[in-house]
Amino acid sequence: MPTDLPQHQQGTHTVRQRRLPRLVSVPLFLVTAAMALVVFMRLVAWDDFQPFAILNAFTAFLYLPAWIILIVAAVGRRYVLAGLALAVVVAQVVFMLPELTAAEPVPGWAAAAPTIRLLDANTDHPNKDLSGYAKQISRFQPQLVTMEETNRVVAQQLNQDGVLRDLPYQIDIKSYGPSGFFVASHFPLTQTHIAYLYGRALVVETVLQLPSGPQPLWVVHTIAPLPTSFSQRQGGLADIGALLRARGPANLLVAGDFNATWGNRGFRAILDTGLTDAAAARGQAFDMTWNQFDHPIPPLARIDHILTGPGVAVTQIRTDAGPGSDHRDLMATVAFDKPTRRQ
């Protein structure tokens, strides 16, 4: 018996999109919930607990799975999962925005200002072969070398190699681990003072006597945020921030290993004193420095920094392989405003 169906309904059927299987959605939900917990802890207890402080240092990459999960969940009609992933994605964007929007043009005064080349390196204290650094110095020809985590023979080896002939003014804090420092300069170094914390050198404060005038320089190194040293690392960042607030950022050049990124509260407090992060200012926020062990995973954190106060600007900056170290080096050109304009 024929049926009188409307023509537009004849021969049609409803096709329902399949939902993402529970076997897939449940593990994805657990992964997303873990990322959401890190977000929550940053909002309510930023860097108060060691595991989360370490995770916050990797903000640039930690939340990337949420972007993929968001797409998969939305297509697979798992809307609760998609909503949670979206919240994580939005949080990452908000967390990263200050660093990504810090890029700015090089100050106009820098075009005619005197400059120096700076090489900063965490040499990693077990590293006993400094031949790679000797080659870097010969190739880059810096007028200022700042090194952290040096062992007791760094200065001796580099001087024996002859690469420091044009860098005769030196500061050598002989130690092993984070309190070892070495500074070599083409220009005289005066008024040197070492700031100690927990019995270790934390900041080398000195003044470069440039032809254009005295230039304050700080070289810093905080201890790594391991479970046994986390409170000391937090204290180191806080101490550097306090020293900066007491002095003020004007005309200051700071280099070193902070063991912290823009994702860490202590480092952000340091920037809040008025210092400029050179890599971020030059649009190189993703030029990571740690770690560069021999494995297929590239460096995922930028914990080594060059910071400048008003009157100082980094015009160029890049990283290079740190020979024998787990850190990449920083190579920069630094410009100094005329003293008359600094006042």
C-alpha positions as CSV (number, residue, x, y, z in Angstrom):
1,M,0.0,0.0,0.0
2,P,1.6,3.3,-1.0
3,T,2.3,5.9,1.6
4,D,1.7,9.6,1.1
5,L,4.9,11.0,2.7
6,P,6.1,14.5,1.9
7,Q,8.5,14.5,-0.9
8,H,11.3,16.1,1.1
9,Q,11.1,13.2,3.7
10,Q,11.2,10.3,1.2
11,G,14.4,8.4,1.1
12,T,16.0,10.3,4.0
13,H,17.5,9.1,7.3
14,T,19.2,10.7,10.2
15,V,23.0,10.3,10.6
16,R,24.1,10.8,14.2
17,Q,27.8,11.7,14.8
18,R,29.4,9.1,17.1
19,R,30.7,10.2,20.5
20,L,34.3,9.8,21.5
21,P,34.5,6.4,23.1
22,R,34.7,6.3,26.9
23,L,37.8,4.3,26.7
24,V,39.5,7.4,25.1
25,S,37.6,10.2,26.8
26,V,38.3,9.0,30.4
27,P,42.1,9.1,30.1
28,L,41.9,12.4,28.3
29,F,39.8,13.7,31.1
30,L,42.3,12.6,33.7
31,V,45.1,14.3,31.8
32,T,43.1,17.5,31.4
33,A,42.1,17.4,35.1
34,A,45.8,17.2,36.0
35,M,46.6,20.3,34.0
36,A,43.6,22.0,35.5
37,L,45.0,21.3,39.0
38,V,48.2,23.0,38.1
39,V,46.2,26.0,36.8
40,F,44.2,26.0,40.1
41,M,47.3,25.8,42.2
42,R,48.9,28.7,40.3
43,L,45.8,30.8,41.0
44,V,45.6,30.1,44.7
45,A,49.1,29.3,45.8
46,W,51.5,30.5,43.1
47,D,54.9,28.7,43.5
48,D,54.2,27.9,47.2
49,F,54.8,24.2,46.6
50,Q,57.9,22.7,45.0
51,P,56.3,20.4,42.4
52,F,54.0,23.1,41.1
53,A,56.7,25.7,41.0
54,I,58.7,23.4,38.7
55,L,55.7,22.8,36.5
56,N,55.1,26.6,36.4
57,A,58.5,27.0,34.9
58,F,57.3,25.1,31.9
59,T,54.2,27.1,31.3
60,A,55.0,27.6,27.6
61,F,54.7,23.8,26.9
62,L,53.0,22.2,29.9
63,Y,49.5,22.9,28.7
64,L,49.9,22.2,25.0
65,P,48.1,18.8,25.2
66,A,44.9,20.8,26.3
67,W,44.8,22.3,22.8
68,I,44.7,18.9,21.1
69,I,42.2,17.5,23.7
70,L,39.9,20.5,23.1
71,I,39.6,19.8,19.4
72,V,39.3,16.0,19.9
73,A,36.6,16.4,22.6
74,A,34.6,19.0,20.6
75,V,34.6,16.8,17.5
76,G,33.8,13.8,19.6
77,R,30.9,15.5,21.4
78,R,32.4,15.2,24.9
79,Y,31.4,18.7,25.9
80,V,32.4,18.5,29.5
81,L,35.8,17.4,28.6
82,A,36.0,20.1,25.9
83,G,34.9,22.8,28.4
84,L,37.6,21.8,30.9
85,A,40.2,21.7,28.1
86,L,39.1,25.2,27.0
87,A,39.5,26.5,30.5
88,V,43.1,25.2,30.6
89,V,43.8,26.7,27.1
90,V,42.5,30.1,28.2
91,A,44.6,30.0,31.4
92,Q,47.7,29.2,29.4
93,V,47.1,32.2,27.1
94,V,46.5,34.5,30.1
95,F,49.7,33.2,31.8
96,M,51.8,33.6,28.7
97,L,50.4,36.9,27.6
98,P,52.7,39.2,29.6
99,E,55.8,37.6,28.2
100,L,54.6,37.3,24.6
101,T,53.5,41.0,24.6
102,A,56.8,42.2,26.1
103,A,58.4,42.5,22.6
104,E,59.2,46.1,21.8
105,P,61.4,48.0,19.4
106,V,65.0,48.7,20.3
107,P,65.2,52.2,21.9
108,G,66.0,54.9,19.4
109,W,69.0,56.1,21.4
110,A,70.7,52.7,21.1
111,A,71.5,53.3,17.4
112,A,74.3,55.8,18.3
113,A,75.2,54.4,21.7
114,P,78.4,52.6,22.7
115,T,77.9,48.8,22.8
116,I,79.7,45.7,24.1
117,R,79.4,42.0,23.4
118,L,78.4,39.9,26.3
119,L,78.7,36.1,26.7
120,D,76.9,34.6,29.7
121,A,77.2,30.8,30.5
122,N,76.3,28.4,33.2
123,T,79.2,26.1,32.7
124,D,77.8,23.2,34.9
125,H,80.4,22.6,37.6
126,P,81.3,18.9,36.7
127,N,82.3,20.2,33.3
128,K,86.1,20.0,33.3
129,D,86.7,20.5,29.6
130,L,86.6,24.2,28.9
131,S,87.9,23.9,25.3
132,G,84.4,24.5,23.9
133,Y,84.1,27.7,25.8
134,A,87.5,28.8,24.6
135,K,86.4,28.3,21.0
136,Q,83.2,30.3,21.6
137,I,85.1,33.2,23.2
138,S,87.6,33.2,20.2
139,R,84.7,33.2,17.8
140,F,82.3,35.6,19.4
141,Q,85.1,37.9,20.9
142,P,83.0,39.3,23.8
143,Q,84.3,42.2,25.8
144,L,82.5,40.7,28.8
145,V,82.2,37.1,29.9
146,T,80.0,36.1,32.8
147,M,79.9,32.5,34.0
148,E,78.0,30.8,36.8
149,E,78.3,27.3,38.4
150,T,82.0,27.3,37.6
151,N,84.5,24.9,39.1
152,R,87.8,25.9,40.6
153,V,89.8,25.6,37.3
154,V,87.7,27.5,34.9
155,A,89.7,30.7,35.1
156,Q,93.0,28.9,35.0
157,Q,92.1,26.8,31.9
158,L,90.7,29.8,29.9
159,N,93.7,31.9,30.8
160,Q,96.0,29.1,29.8
161,D,94.2,28.8,26.5
162,G,95.0,32.4,25.8
163,V,91.4,33.4,24.9
164,L,91.2,35.9,27.8
165,R,94.2,38.1,26.7
166,D,91.8,40.9,25.9
167,L,89.8,40.3,29.1
168,P,92.4,40.9,31.8
169,Y,90.1,42.2,34.5
170,Q,88.7,39.2,36.3
171,I,86.6,38.1,39.3
172,D,87.0,34.5,40.2
173,I,85.0,32.9,43.0
174,K,86.5,29.5,43.3
175,S,83.8,27.0,44.3
176,Y,81.9,24.0,43.1
177,G,78.2,24.2,42.3
178,P,75.9,27.2,42.2
179,S,78.2,29.5,44.2
180,G,81.1,29.4,41.7
181,F,81.4,32.6,39.5
182,F,83.8,33.9,37.0
183,V,83.7,37.3,35.3
184,A,86.3,38.4,32.7
185,S,86.2,41.9,31.2
186,H,88.0,44.1,28.7
187,F,87.3,47.0,31.0
188,P,88.3,47.5,34.6
189,L,86.1,46.1,37.2
190,T,85.7,48.2,40.4
191,Q,83.7,48.4,43.6
192,T,83.1,44.6,43.5
193,H,80.9,43.2,46.3
194,I,79.6,39.7,46.7
195,A,76.1,39.2,48.2
196,Y,75.9,35.9,50.0
197,L,72.8,33.9,51.1
198,Y,72.8,30.6,52.9
199,G,76.6,30.7,53.0
200,R,76.8,30.8,49.1
201,A,77.5,33.6,46.7
202,L,74.3,34.7,45.2
203,V,75.1,38.0,43.4
204,V,78.4,39.4,42.1
205,E,78.0,43.2,42.1
206,T,80.6,45.1,40.3
207,V,81.1,48.2,38.1
208,L,82.4,48.2,34.5
209,Q,84.6,51.2,33.9
210,L,83.5,51.8,30.2
211,P,84.9,54.7,28.2
212,S,81.4,56.1,28.3
213,G,81.3,56.0,32.1
214,P,80.8,53.5,34.9
215,Q,78.3,50.7,34.3
216,P,76.9,48.7,37.2
217,L,76.8,44.9,36.5
218,W,75.2,42.1,38.6
219,V,75.9,38.4,37.9
220,V,73.4,36.1,39.7
221,H,72.8,32.4,40.2
222,T,70.1,31.0,42.4
223,I,70.2,27.3,43.5
224,A,68.0,24.8,41.6
225,P,64.5,24.2,43.0
226,L,65.1,20.6,44.1
227,P,63.0,19.3,47.0
228,T,66.1,19.7,49.3
229,S,66.8,23.3,48.2
230,F,63.5,24.7,47.1
231,S,63.1,27.1,50.1
232,Q,66.7,28.3,49.4
233,R,65.8,28.9,45.8
234,Q,62.7,30.9,46.8
235,G,64.9,32.8,49.3
236,G,67.4,33.6,46.6
237,L,64.8,35.0,44.2
238,A,63.3,37.0,47.0
239,D,66.7,38.3,48.1
240,I,67.6,39.5,44.6
241,G,64.2,41.2,44.4
242,A,64.8,43.0,47.7
243,L,68.3,44.1,46.6
244,L,66.8,45.5,43.4
245,R,64.1,47.3,45.2
246,A,66.6,48.9,47.5
247,R,68.9,50.0,44.7
248,G,66.4,50.7,41.9
249,P,66.8,49.4,38.3
250,A,68.3,52.5,36.6
251,N,71.4,51.9,34.5
252,L,71.7,48.3,35.7
253,L,72.9,45.2,33.6
254,V,72.0,41.8,35.1
255,A,73.0,38.4,33.7
256,G,72.9,34.9,35.0
257,D,71.0,31.7,35.8
258,F,67.9,32.5,37.8
259,N,66.5,29.0,37.8
260,A,63.2,30.6,37.1
261,T,61.0,31.7,34.1
262,W,58.2,34.1,33.6
263,G,56.0,31.3,35.0
264,N,57.5,31.7,38.4
265,R,56.4,34.3,40.9
266,G,59.8,35.2,42.2
267,F,61.2,36.0,38.8
268,R,58.1,38.1,37.9
269,A,58.7,40.0,41.1
270,I,62.2,40.7,39.9
271,L,60.9,42.0,36.6
272,D,58.3,44.1,38.5
273,T,61.2,46.2,39.9
274,G,61.5,47.8,36.5
275,L,64.0,45.5,34.7
276,T,63.5,44.4,31.1
277,D,64.0,40.8,30.0
278,A,66.2,41.1,26.9
279,A,65.0,38.0,25.1
280,A,61.3,38.8,25.6
281,A,61.9,42.4,24.6
282,R,63.5,41.3,21.4
283,G,60.7,38.9,20.6
284,Q,62.6,35.7,21.5
285,A,60.5,34.4,24.4
286,F,60.7,30.9,23.0
287,D,64.6,30.8,22.7
288,M,65.0,28.3,25.6
289,T,68.2,27.7,27.5
290,W,67.6,24.5,29.6
291,N,68.2,21.7,29.3
292,Q,70.3,20.7,26.4
293,F,71.2,17.1,27.3
294,D,71.7,14.7,24.4
295,H,68.2,13.6,23.8
296,P,65.6,14.4,21.1
297,I,63.6,16.7,23.4
298,P,64.7,20.3,22.9
299,P,65.2,22.8,25.8
300,L,61.8,23.6,27.3
301,A,62.6,26.4,29.8
302,R,64.3,29.8,29.6
303,I,65.9,30.1,33.0
304,D,69.0,32.0,32.0
305,H,68.4,35.7,31.4
306,I,69.9,39.1,30.6
307,L,68.0,41.9,32.3
308,T,68.4,45.6,31.8
309,G,67.3,48.7,33.6
310,P,66.5,52.1,32.1
311,G,69.6,53.5,30.3
312,V,70.7,50.0,29.2
313,A,69.3,48.0,26.3
314,V,70.1,44.7,24.6
315,T,70.0,45.2,20.9
316,Q,70.6,41.6,19.8
317,I,70.5,38.3,21.7
318,R,70.6,34.7,20.9
319,T,71.5,31.3,22.5
320,D,74.3,29.0,21.6
321,A,75.2,25.5,22.7
322,G,76.9,25.4,26.1
323,P,79.8,23.0,25.5
324,G,79.6,20.2,28.1
325,S,76.9,22.0,30.0
326,D,73.2,21.3,30.4
327,H,72.5,25.1,29.7
328,R,72.7,26.9,26.5
329,D,74.7,30.1,26.5
330,L,73.5,33.7,26.0
331,M,75.2,35.9,23.5
332,A,74.1,39.5,23.4
333,T,75.0,43.0,22.2
334,V,74.4,45.6,24.9
335,A,74.0,49.3,24.4
336,F,74.5,52.0,27.0
337,D,72.8,55.4,26.9
338,K,75.0,58.5,27.3
339,P,75.6,59.3,31.0
340,T,74.2,62.8,30.6
341,R,70.9,61.3,29.6
342,R,71.0,58.7,32.4
343,Q,70.7,61.4,35.1
